[in-house]
Amino acid sequence: MYVWKFTIEATRERFMEPPLHDTSERYVAAYSYDQAHSYVWGRLNKAGWKVDSIKAKTVFLEDIRDSCDHTTD
């Protein structure tokens, strides 16, 4: 598993209003970069956003939970 931090600049067209511009960050854990990128891109497009730019950076995540930790069961 890998974790990426995506920085996204996107635009959303609105009826009879100026376009809405947004810069946001998303953290995604996935098995590959392609899987994470497709997920972020797809979610934004489905919500009506046009992605202007997308940048990714690998994040190092250390999972220190004990194997007998049952809080997520």
C-alpha positions, 0 to 999 in steps of 0.5 A: 500500500502506498499513500499519495498527497494530491494537490488539485486545481480545478474549475467548475462551470456554473449557470449564470455565475462566474466559474468556481476555481478551487485548489484542494489537497487529497490524501489517498492510499492505494496499491498503485499511483495509477489507481490513486490518480484515476480515483481522484480524477474520476471523483472530481469529474463525476462531481462536475469539476474540470481538473486544470492541474493535478500534482502528486507526492508520495507520503510515508505513512507508518502504521503502528497499530498492533495486530491485536488492536480490535478498535476497527473490528 
